[in-house]
């Protein structure tokens, strides 16, 4: 028993459309998995960057506190040295007090600068973390969208083939 060309054409069209839809479903599934993996990678990278930023800021805070402590100690040593030298030289009064005030002011200026620098680093870390968030969101937003299978296109192709089949069958039947 042989299959006439019109029936074979209809069968091939149906099979081809069905396989096309199956391929589209598989491709959409693969793209969805790839997107999810890329999203997870972007989030993991962001978490690592946040941790690094926080660690760096903590270390900078400790370093700034140590610098401020060292500046205070140095200021106290300088004031003690100046007071001792003035006492040994027999100098006292307003001039010694002015010198000690000046040394205290320099110590305060040093510690204020250390604190201001740390606050600038803290602000920079905040903007760095904000940039991490924006970059991660941008990466996720640019992932390719998953295309849905074209069920309607397959149905229309099969419907057209069915119509052609019916039309050709009617013509063949009329000619017999």
Buried (B, 14 or more C-beta within 10 A) or exposed (E): EEEEEBEEBBEEBBEBBEEBBEEBEEEBEEBEEEBEEBBEEBEEBBEEBBEEBEEBBEEBBEEBEEBBEEBBEBBEEBBEEBBEEBEEEEEEEEEBEEBBEEBBEBBEEBBEEBBEEBEEBEEBBEEBBEEBEEBBEEBBEEBEEBEEBBEEEBEEBBEEBEEBBEEBBEEEEEEE
